[in-house]
Amino acid sequence: MAKAHPSLDPTELGAYFALIEVSSLLRHSVEQQLREAGDLSYVQFQLLARLGDSPAGSHRMTDLADGVVYSRSGLTYQAQLLEQRGLITRTPSPNDERSTSVSITEAGRDVLTRVFPGHIAVLNELLFESLSPADVSMLGDVLGRVRDHMRSTPPRSAAPRRRKTE
């Protein structure tokens, strides 16, 4: 007897295709706006935004990689580009000599200040304009639950790094 292949019902398939299309359309517009306003890639913006939102203005590099779901080597390259522009600094972590701390500079904060108005305008126009406040709340709830479920068994790039026991 042949094993049945898993399938999606039409509602699930429609939801999946809508999510993929919305994600692609939104990301394309956001990336274009970030390039034009601040000469930033999407990942570079995520790094600066996470650093700018941090009370200390810094994070460990591995925590940034886990948060933005990007390979550690790819993130190192993106951080190098931001550091060359004077938007961040990288230093050995004071708590763990194997780790690197990344901090946002004033120039990095200036770039965020420059890109955020256009970034917010793109989000409002493309994502939030067609939704009611209740829809936005529901969307945040649904996507938050999906994110939490996905992070419970994350891919390696999204998994927190395990510490070696001594």
Secondary structure per residue as TSV (DSSP state, phi and psi in degrees):
chain	resnum	aa	ss	phi	psi
A	1	M	-	360.0	130.8
A	2	A	-	-73.7	140.1
A	3	K	-	-77.7	131.0
A	4	A	-	-71.0	137.9
A	5	H	-	-81.5	140.4
A	6	P	-	-62.1	149.1
A	7	S	-	-141.4	167.9
A	8	L	-	-110.8	142.5
A	9	D	-	-77.6	166.9
A	10	P	H	-56.3	-35.6
A	11	T	H	-67.1	-44.7
A	12	E	H	-63.2	-44.2
A	13	L	H	-63.0	-42.7
A	14	G	H	-62.3	-42.3
A	15	A	H	-63.9	-42.4
A	16	Y	H	-62.1	-49.4
A	17	F	H	-63.7	-38.1
A	18	A	H	-64.0	-43.7
A	19	L	H	-61.3	-45.5
A	20	I	H	-63.1	-44.6
A	21	E	H	-67.2	-44.7
A	22	V	H	-60.9	-44.9
A	23	S	H	-60.1	-44.9
A	24	S	H	-65.8	-45.8
A	25	L	H	-63.5	-44.1
A	26	L	H	-66.7	-46.0
A	27	R	H	-61.9	-41.2
A	28	H	H	-58.6	-47.9
A	29	S	H	-67.2	-40.0
A	30	V	H	-64.4	-45.0
A	31	E	H	-61.9	-40.9
A	32	Q	H	-62.1	-45.5
A	33	Q	H	-63.1	-42.5
A	34	L	H	-65.0	-39.4
A	35	R	H	-64.0	-46.4
A	36	E	H	-68.6	-41.8
A	37	A	H	-83.9	-30.6
A	38	G	H	-141.5	8.0
A	39	D	-	51.1	46.2
A	40	L	-	-117.5	143.7
A	41	S	-	-80.3	167.3
A	42	Y	H	-60.2	-43.7
A	43	V	H	-65.8	-41.1
A	44	Q	H	-61.5	-40.8
A	45	F	H	-62.6	-44.6
A	46	Q	H	-58.2	-42.5
A	47	L	H	-62.2	-51.0
A	48	L	H	-61.4	-42.1
A	49	A	H	-64.6	-41.6
A	50	R	H	-65.2	-41.6
A	51	L	H	-67.2	-43.2
A	52	G	H	-64.7	-28.2
A	53	D	H	-84.2	-15.5
A	54	S	S	-76.5	133.6
A	55	P	T	-54.7	-37.2
A	56	A	T	-87.5	-11.7
A	57	G	S	73.4	17.6
A	58	S	E	-148.0	160.6
A	59	H	E	-150.0	161.3
A	60	R	E	-73.9	145.4
A	61	M	H	-57.9	-42.4
A	62	T	H	-64.4	-35.6
A	63	D	H	-67.2	-38.1
A	64	L	H	-63.3	-44.5
A	65	A	H	-61.8	-42.6
A	66	D	H	-63.8	-39.5
A	67	G	H	-71.1	-38.1
A	68	V	H	-94.4	0.2
A	69	V	T	53.5	63.7
A	70	Y	-	-139.2	147.5
A	71	S	-	-61.4	148.6
A	72	R	H	-64.0	-38.4
A	73	S	H	-69.2	-40.4
A	74	G	H	-64.2	-38.7
A	75	L	H	-68.4	-36.5
A	76	T	H	-60.3	-42.2
A	77	Y	H	-63.7	-46.5
A	78	Q	H	-62.3	-40.7
A	79	A	H	-64.1	-38.0
A	80	Q	H	-60.4	-43.2
A	81	L	H	-63.4	-42.2
A	82	L	H	-66.2	-38.1
A	83	E	H	-66.1	-39.8
A	84	Q	H	-61.6	-30.8
A	85	R	T	-84.5	-3.9
A	86	G	T	78.1	20.3
A	87	L	S	-91.7	-21.5
A	88	I	E	-141.0	166.4
A	89	T	E	-126.4	150.0
A	90	R	E	-123.0	132.4
A	91	T	E	-140.9	157.1
A	92	P	E	-59.6	141.2
A	93	S	-	-67.0	134.9
A	94	P	S	-69.2	-20.8
A	95	N	S	-97.9	-17.1
A	96	D	-	-153.5	109.6
A	97	E	T	-65.2	-14.0
A	98	R	T	-84.1	-12.4
A	99	S	-	-102.6	159.1
A	100	T	E	-117.2	133.2
A	101	S	E	-96.4	140.6
A	102	V	E	-118.7	131.2
A	103	S	E	-128.0	143.9
A	104	I	E	-81.9	142.5
A	105	T	-	-98.1	173.3
A	106	E	H	-61.9	-36.9
A	107	A	H	-63.2	-36.6
A	108	G	H	-65.5	-41.4
A	109	R	H	-65.0	-36.5
A	110	D	H	-63.1	-40.7
A	111	V	H	-64.2	-42.9
A	112	L	H	-59.9	-43.0
A	113	T	H	-60.1	-36.1
A	114	R	H	-74.3	-37.8
A	115	V	H	-87.8	-25.6
A	116	F	H	-60.3	-42.8
A	117	P	H	-58.2	-44.9
A	118	G	H	-68.9	-36.0
A	119	H	H	-62.1	-46.9
A	120	I	H	-64.5	-39.0
A	121	A	H	-61.8	-42.3
A	122	V	H	-63.2	-45.2
A	123	L	H	-62.3	-44.6
A	124	N	I	-62.2	-47.2
A	125	E	I	-65.9	-47.0
A	126	L	I	-89.7	-32.0
A	127	L	I	-105.8	-52.2
A	128	F	I	-90.9	-22.2
A	129	E	T	-58.4	-36.4
A	130	S	T	-89.0	4.4
A	131	L	S	-114.6	146.9
A	132	S	-	-81.5	164.5
A	133	P	H	-56.3	-36.1
A	134	A	H	-66.5	-38.9
A	135	D	H	-61.7	-43.4
A	136	V	H	-62.5	-43.1
A	137	S	H	-61.6	-45.2
A	138	M	H	-64.8	-42.7
A	139	L	H	-59.8	-46.0
A	140	G	H	-61.3	-40.1
A	141	D	H	-65.4	-49.0
A	142	V	H	-63.3	-49.9
A	143	L	H	-66.2	-33.6
A	144	G	H	-62.4	-42.7
A	145	R	H	-65.9	-41.3
A	146	V	H	-63.6	-45.6
A	147	R	H	-58.6	-47.2
A	148	D	H	-61.7	-39.9
A	149	H	H	-63.5	-45.8
A	150	M	H	-65.9	-36.4
A	151	R	H	-74.3	-15.3
A	152	S	H	-70.1	-23.3
A	153	T	S	-138.1	67.8
A	154	P	-	-74.9	157.4
A	155	P	-	-65.7	162.4
A	156	R	G	-51.4	-40.4
A	157	S	G	-68.0	-18.6
A	158	A	G	-106.2	-3.7
A	159	A	S	-86.3	137.9
A	160	P	-	-60.2	142.0
A	161	R	-	-70.9	134.2
A	162	R	-	-81.0	139.8
A	163	R	-	-86.9	138.9
A	164	K	-	-73.1	138.0
A	165	T	-	-87.6	145.0
A	166	E	-	-99.4	360.0
